[in-house]
Amino acid sequence: MNDQDILARIQALVEEEHTLRDGAGDGQAPDHARLKQVEESLDQCWDLLRQRRAKADSGENPNEAETRPVSEVEGYKQ
């Protein structure tokens, strides 16, 4: 997976998140379980993209970056 693939995945997840939050425009409550999964996947994608860019900037192979578990990514302080 390259940076463009990750960015495309992020875009798809963002669109799904917006659809879930809007309840698809029909006034229904969002599916909270799916929304949580989407948010966690977004965090993982952003983390992977940051890892890849950091490796590339330091002369390492960005393909060595790996998706970290949700428990680790969700524990980061912002």
N, C-alpha and C positions, 0 to 999 in steps of 0.2 A: 504494500500500500504506500503510495507516495503522498506528498503534501496536497496535491490537487484532489486526490481521492478522499483524503481526510476532510478537506474543506467542503467537498460535495456532500459527504456524510453529515457534517455539521449543519449545512444548509437544510438538508432533508429533515434532520431532527428538529431544527428551529421551526420549520414550517409545521411539523407535526405538533410541536409544543404549542404553537399559536392556535392551531385547530382544536387541540384538547382544551386549552384555556377558554376559548370562545364557545366551547360546547357545540362546535360545527354550526354556530349561528342559530340553533333551534331552541335556545334557552335551557338546554339540559345541563346538569352539573357535569363537570369534567370527570373523566375516569382517573381518579387520584393514583391508583396503583400504576397505571400506564404512564401517567405524567411523571411520577417518581422515577420510573425506569428511563424515560426519555432524558430527564434532567441528569441522571447519573451517567448515561451514555454520552451526553454532551460534555460533562466534566472529564470523562475519560478521553474523549476525542481531543479536547483542547489540551489536556496534559500530554498526550502523545505527540501532538503537533509541536508543542513547546520543547519536548525532549528532542524531537527530530531537528528542529532549528538550532537548538543548543549544540547538539552533536556536530552538525554541519559547520556552525560558526567556530567550533574548536578543532576542526580538521578531522573529526571522527566520521565514521560511516553512519548516516542517519537511519539506515535500514536496521541498525542494531537496537534502535529504540523499541520498547515493548509496551503494550497496554498494561497499565497497572491496575490492580484490583480496586473495585469501588471503595472498599473499606480504607484503602490508602489514600485514594484521590479525594474522597469526601472528608478526610481528616485534615486537609491542608488549611492553614490559616491564610486569610486574604488581607 
